[in-house]
Amino acid sequence: MSSAAEVMGGADSSPAYDWEAKLQARFLDFFHGSGGTQHALNSFLVMQGNILVTSHVVRLVLLQARDSLYQQLALLTQMPVNGLGGLAGDQMNEAAETIATELLDGLHSIPIECVS
C-alpha cells in the first residue's frame, strides 16, 4: 500500500510542508513591511476593544442572572424582591447603566478606525 504523501506526489506537495518557514516569513514581513507597526497597533486596539466589549457583556449577563435568581428566591420564599438585600430593582438598573457607561467610555478611548 502507498501512503497519502506518495499518492499526492511526495512530502513537499503536502499542505503542511514547510509551514513553519512560511509562517515565520509572513510574520517577519508583517512587522518589517511598510506600515506594519501601524497595522500591528490597530490590530492590538481592535483586540483590546473586543476584550472590553466581551468583559462588559459578561458583567451584564451575570447581573441579569443574579436578578433572575433573586426573583426566583422571592417566589419560593414569598418575600418581596426588595426585602432580599435591596439588590434588585432600581439598584440593578443603576448597575446596568454603570456597566454601559464604562463600556462607552472605554470604546471612546479607542480610535474610530479600530472600533468600526
C-alpha positions as CSV (number, residue, x, y, z in Angstrom):
1,M,0.0,0.0,0.0
2,S,1.2,3.5,-0.7
3,S,1.0,6.4,1.8
4,A,-1.0,9.5,1.3
5,A,2.2,11.5,0.6
6,E,3.2,9.1,-2.1
7,V,-0.2,9.4,-3.7
8,M,-0.1,13.2,-3.7
9,G,3.3,13.2,-5.2
10,G,5.7,13.4,-2.3
11,A,6.0,15.1,1.1
12,D,6.7,18.5,-0.5
13,S,3.2,18.6,-2.0
14,S,1.6,18.2,1.4
15,P,-0.2,21.3,2.7
16,A,1.7,21.1,5.9
17,Y,5.1,21.0,4.2
18,D,7.4,23.8,5.3
19,W,4.6,25.6,7.2
20,E,6.9,26.9,9.9
21,A,9.1,28.7,7.4
22,K,6.1,30.1,5.6
23,L,4.6,31.3,8.8
24,Q,7.8,32.9,10.0
25,A,8.3,34.7,6.7
26,R,4.7,36.1,6.8
27,F,5.3,37.1,10.4
28,L,8.5,38.9,9.7
29,D,7.0,40.5,6.6
30,F,4.1,41.8,8.6
31,F,6.3,43.6,11.1
32,H,9.1,44.7,8.7
33,G,6.9,45.7,5.8
34,S,5.8,49.2,5.2
35,G,3.1,50.3,7.7
36,G,3.4,47.2,9.7
37,T,3.8,49.0,13.0
38,Q,0.6,51.0,12.5
39,H,-1.2,47.8,11.4
40,A,0.0,46.0,14.4
41,L,-1.1,48.9,16.7
42,N,-4.5,48.9,15.1
43,S,-4.8,45.1,15.5
44,F,-3.9,45.5,19.1
45,L,-6.5,48.2,19.6
46,V,-9.1,46.0,17.9
47,M,-8.3,43.1,20.2
48,Q,-8.4,45.5,23.2
49,G,-11.9,46.7,22.1
50,N,-13.1,43.1,21.7
51,I,-11.9,42.2,25.2
52,L,-13.5,45.3,26.6
53,V,-16.9,44.5,25.0
54,T,-16.7,40.8,26.0
55,S,-16.0,41.6,29.6
56,H,-18.8,44.1,29.9
57,V,-21.3,41.8,28.2
58,V,-20.4,39.1,30.6
59,R,-20.9,41.5,33.5
60,L,-24.3,42.4,32.2
61,V,-25.3,38.7,31.7
62,L,-24.2,37.9,35.3
63,L,-26.2,40.9,36.6
64,Q,-29.3,39.7,34.8
65,A,-28.7,36.1,36.1
66,R,-28.4,37.5,39.6
67,D,-31.6,39.4,39.2
68,S,-33.4,36.3,37.9
69,L,-32.1,34.3,40.9
70,Y,-33.4,36.9,43.3
71,Q,-36.8,36.9,41.6
72,Q,-37.0,33.1,41.9
73,L,-35.9,33.2,45.5
74,A,-38.6,35.8,46.2
75,L,-41.2,33.5,44.6
76,L,-40.1,30.5,46.6
77,T,-39.8,32.3,50.0
78,Q,-42.8,34.6,49.5
79,M,-40.6,37.5,50.3
80,P,-40.7,40.8,48.3
81,V,-37.8,41.3,45.9
82,N,-37.0,44.5,47.8
83,G,-36.5,42.5,51.0
84,L,-33.8,40.4,49.6
85,G,-30.9,42.7,50.4
86,G,-32.1,45.5,48.2
87,L,-30.1,44.2,45.2
88,A,-32.9,44.2,42.7
89,G,-35.0,46.8,41.1
90,D,-33.5,50.3,40.8
91,Q,-30.1,49.3,42.0
92,M,-29.9,46.6,39.3
93,N,-30.8,49.2,36.7
94,E,-28.2,51.6,38.0
95,A,-25.6,48.9,37.8
96,A,-26.5,48.0,34.2
97,E,-26.3,51.7,33.4
98,T,-22.9,52.0,35.0
99,I,-21.6,49.0,33.0
100,A,-22.9,50.5,29.8
101,T,-21.3,53.9,30.6
102,E,-18.0,52.2,31.4
103,L,-18.2,50.3,28.1
104,L,-18.9,53.5,26.1
105,D,-16.1,55.4,27.9
106,G,-13.7,52.5,27.0
107,L,-14.8,52.4,23.4
108,H,-14.5,56.2,23.1
109,S,-10.8,55.9,24.0
110,I,-10.2,53.6,21.0
111,P,-9.7,55.3,17.6
112,I,-12.9,55.1,15.4
113,E,-10.9,53.2,12.7
114,C,-10.3,50.4,15.1
115,V,-13.8,50.3,16.5
116,S,-15.5,50.1,13.1
